[in-house]
Amino acid sequence: MNSLRTHSANLVNRTDNASLKKELEKLSEKIRFSDPVSSPEISDFEKELSEKFSQLENAVKENNSEIAEKLCKEVNFALDDRNTACRNNKQ
């Protein structure tokens, strides 16, 4: 999660598209305040999150704002799944 936190913060500055930048800022904040602790039980969720985020990074680097905005939503969903699994694992 620490690597994802750093990459998400850096990704915000890689676009000039205002609406995409806003979505990336929200995503970065959400990642920033997510539980940083990992465990084997949530590794599948983290793998999916990492894959989606990698796709998002590529879309931003290629200046494909339409795809990037769609992927922002997918990363958000993957992060929600990961965070839910993390909370459930602690109970």
N, C-alpha and C positions, 0 to 999 in steps of 0.2 A: 504493500500500500504506500510505503514511503516513496518509492520510485514513481508510482502513479500520481502521487500528490505533486511531485516536482514537475513531471511531464505535463500535467494538466495546467499548472500555473504558467509554464512556459508557452503552452499552446495558445493561450489567450492573445499573446502579442504577435502571433503569426498570421493574423487576418486583419483586413481593413474593413470587412463587411460588418456593419454595426449590429445587425440582428444576430449574426453568428457569434460575434464577440460577446454579446450579452449572454447568449446561451452557454458559451464556453466559460464565462465568469461564474455563472450559477453552478455549472457542473464542477468547476474547480473548488468552489466553496463547499459543495456537498461532499466532495472527496476529502477535502481538508478536515471536515468534521466527522468523517466516518471512523469507526473503530479501526485502529491500525493493527490490531492483533490478528494474526492469521493462525489457522489450525488445519490439520489434515482433513477434518470434516467439511471444511468450506472450500477446499482446493478446487473443486469443479466449478464453483461459482466464481472464484477468483480467476481461473483460467478463461472462462467465458468473458468476464469483465476485461481482462487484459487483451483478448483477441478483438473485442469490439472497440476498445480504446485505440488499439493499433490501427484499425481501419479508419477511425476518426482522424487520427494523426495524419495518415496518408491523404485523406480527403482534404484536410486543411492545407497541407503542404502543396497539394496540386491545385489549390484555389477553387475547389469544387464545393461551393457554399451550400448548394441544394442538398447534395449527398451528405455533407458534413452536418447540417442541421438535422437530417433524418437520423444520422448515426449518434448525434448528441442524445436524442431521445432513447435510442437503443442502449447506450452506455448508462443513461439514467436508470432504465429498467433493470439492467444487469447489476448496477450498484445497489438498487433497492433489494433485489433478490439476495445479493451477497450480505447486505447488512441485516436482513431478516434472518438469514441462516446463521449469521454470527450471533445475533441476540438469542435465537432459539438454542444454539449450541451451549450457551452459558447457563441456561436454566436447568 
